[in-house]
């Protein structure tokens, strides 16, 4: 299916309107999974012409995505990954866990970005970061598309490794996301140490409902009530 290649339009706009020089594109993977971490990649690309075929990772075949990620990791000016574990997701909730993973990625970059382009319409980063949200930024913005591909490939590989010893769950195929095989394994064996135990999938598994966790952390409640979080991790 044809698609328009991503551009540097948003990066150029941020440079012109804010004076930002180092701009990171940020994208996440694993938000809707039942198991595994949520992984965030922050990528800095400058304004160079991107590798051919760059687009949202979800639009690429596994083979093309893997090959492109290998190229991107050498092509980008810099990139870093951050993640929040299933335990952190259960304790904080997804929005706060996403912020934690994104901050970890951004702070791991060799140079702190002056501005951040965040995929989607919701700014889960907030102050002190200068953020521009872009709906479908993983298709339209070069830096976000690069982050999308790198994050997806890295997390998929991680989930395949975590699946060793838990083959019935087929993590290598579903990356911890819902699938018939995954659900059947949950019904038979219950959650693995990599599952998120605050997720609603447990409501449909009477045998394992007693394992469900309820999130009541101060950080999560503050975020849900519109407060500002001050993580110190």
C-alpha positions in Angstrom: 0.0 0.0 0.0 1.5 3.3 -1.0 2.2 5.9 1.7 3.8 9.3 1.9 7.3 9.4 3.3 7.9 11.3 6.6 9.4 14.7 6.4 11.2 17.2 8.7 8.4 19.7 8.6 7.7 19.6 12.3 11.4 19.7 13.2 11.8 22.8 11.0 8.8 24.4 12.6 10.1 23.8 16.1 13.5 25.2 15.1 11.9 28.3 13.7 9.4 29.0 16.4 11.4 28.0 19.5 15.0 28.1 18.6 15.5 24.4 19.4 18.5 22.9 17.9 18.5 19.3 19.2 15.0 17.8 18.7 14.2 14.2 19.6 11.4 12.2 18.1 9.7 9.9 20.7 7.5 6.8 20.2 6.4 3.9 22.3 5.6 0.3 21.8 3.8 -2.1 24.1 1.1 0.1 25.5 -1.7 -2.3 24.7 0.1 -5.6 25.5 -0.8 -7.9 28.3 2.7 -8.8 29.1 6.2 -7.3 28.9 7.4 -3.7 29.4 6.3 -0.6 27.7 9.3 0.6 25.6 10.1 4.1 24.5 12.7 5.2 21.9 14.0 8.7 21.7 15.8 9.4 18.4 17.6 12.5 17.1 18.1 12.7 13.4 18.9 16.2 12.4 17.6 17.3 9.0 19.3 14.7 6.8 17.5 12.7 4.2 16.2 9.5 5.8 16.8 6.0 4.7 14.4 4.7 1.9 11.3 3.0 3.2 11.1 4.8 6.5 7.6 4.9 7.9 5.5 3.9 10.9 6.8 0.5 12.1 3.3 -1.0 12.0 3.2 -0.5 8.2 6.3 -2.6 7.6 6.7 -6.3 7.4 8.9 -8.0 10.0 11.6 -8.5 7.5 11.6 -4.9 6.3 11.3 -3.6 9.8 14.3 -5.6 11.0 16.5 -4.5 8.1 15.5 -0.9 8.4 16.2 -0.8 12.2 19.7 -2.0 11.5 20.2 0.9 9.1 18.6 3.4 11.4 20.7 2.6 14.4 23.7 3.6 12.4 22.0 6.5 10.6 20.5 8.5 13.4 22.6 11.1 15.2 21.7 9.4 18.5 19.0 7.3 20.1 18.2 5.8 23.4 15.7 3.4 24.8 13.8 3.5 28.1 11.2 1.2 29.5 8.8 0.7 32.4 8.4 -2.9 33.7 5.1 -4.7 34.2 5.5 -4.0 38.0 5.9 -0.3 37.4 2.9 -0.3 35.0 0.8 -2.0 37.7 1.9 0.4 40.4 1.7 3.7 38.4 -0.8 3.1 35.6 0.0 3.3 31.9 0.2 7.1 31.5 2.7 7.6 34.4 4.6 4.5 33.3 4.9 5.9 29.8 6.3 9.2 31.2 8.8 7.3 33.3 10.0 5.2 30.2 10.2 8.3 28.0 12.2 10.3 30.6 14.6 7.4 30.9 15.1 7.3 27.2 15.5 11.1 26.8 17.9 11.3 29.8 20.0 8.5 28.3 20.7 10.5 25.1 24.2 12.0 24.9 22.8 15.5 24.5 19.6 16.7 26.3 17.1 17.6 23.6 15.8 21.2 23.4 12.4 19.9 22.2 10.5 16.7 21.8 8.1 15.5 19.1 5.7 13.1 20.7 3.6 10.7 18.7 -0.1 11.1 19.3 -2.4 13.8 20.7 -1.7 13.4 24.4 1.4 15.0 26.0 2.3 12.4 28.7 5.7 14.1 29.3 4.8 17.6 30.4 7.1 20.1 32.1 10.0 20.7 32.0 10.1 19.2 28.5 9.2 21.3 25.5 6.8 19.0 23.7 5.0 19.1 20.3 2.4 16.4 19.9 1.7 15.1 16.4 -1.1 12.7 15.5 0.3 9.9 13.4 3.8 11.4 13.9 5.2 8.0 13.4 4.1 8.3 9.7 4.7 12.0 9.1 7.9 12.9 11.1 11.3 11.5 10.4 12.6 11.4 13.9 9.4 9.8 15.3 9.2 7.2 12.5 12.8 6.3 13.3 12.0 6.0 17.0 9.0 3.9 16.1 11.0 1.3 14.1 13.8 1.0 16.6 11.5 0.7 19.6 9.3 -2.0 17.9 12.3 -4.2 16.8 14.0 -3.9 20.1 10.9 -4.8 22.1 9.9 -7.7 19.8 13.3 -9.2 20.3 13.1 -8.8 24.0 9.7 -10.4 24.1 11.0 -13.4 22.1 13.8 -13.8 24.6 11.4 -13.6 27.6 9.3 -16.3 25.9 12.0 -18.9 26.3 10.6 -21.3 28.9 7.1 -19.9 28.3 6.6 -21.3 24.8 2.9 -21.8 25.2 2.4 -18.1 25.3 4.0 -17.5 21.9 5.6 -14.2 22.9 7.9 -14.5 19.9 4.8 -14.2 17.7 2.5 -11.9 19.6 5.0 -9.8 21.6 2.8 -10.0 24.7 -0.3 -8.6 22.9 -3.7 -10.4 22.9 -4.0 -13.4 20.7 -6.0 -16.6 20.8 -2.9 -18.6 21.7 -1.9 -16.1 24.4 -5.4 -16.2 25.9 -5.5 -20.0 25.8 -2.2 -20.2 27.6 -3.4 -17.7 30.3 -6.5 -19.8 30.9 -4.4 -22.9 31.3 -1.3 -21.7 33.1 -2.1 -18.3 34.5 0.1 -15.2 34.2 3.9 -15.4 33.8 6.2 -13.1 35.8 6.1 -10.8 32.8 2.4 -10.2 32.8 0.7 -7.0 33.9 -1.6 -7.9 36.8 -3.7 -4.8 36.9 -4.9 -5.4 33.3 -8.6 -6.2 32.7 -7.9 -9.4 30.8 -7.8 -11.1 34.3 -11.5 -10.2 34.7 -12.2 -12.8 32.0 -10.1 -15.5 33.7 -12.1 -16.6 36.8 -9.4 -19.1 37.8 -6.8 -16.4 38.1 -8.8 -13.3 39.1 -7.4 -13.5 42.6 -4.0 -12.3 41.2 -5.4 -9.0 39.9 -3.8 -5.9 41.4 -5.5 -2.6 42.0 -3.5 0.5 41.3 -3.6 3.1 44.0 -0.2 4.8 44.0 -0.1 8.6 44.8 1.7 9.3 41.5 -1.0 7.5 39.5 -3.9 9.2 41.3 -2.2 12.6 41.0 -1.9 12.2 37.2 -5.5 11.0 36.9 -6.7 14.0 38.8 -4.7 16.4 36.5 -1.8 17.0 38.8 1.9 17.3 37.8 4.2 14.4 38.5 7.7 14.9 39.8 9.4 11.6 39.3 12.7 11.0 40.9 13.8 7.6 39.6 
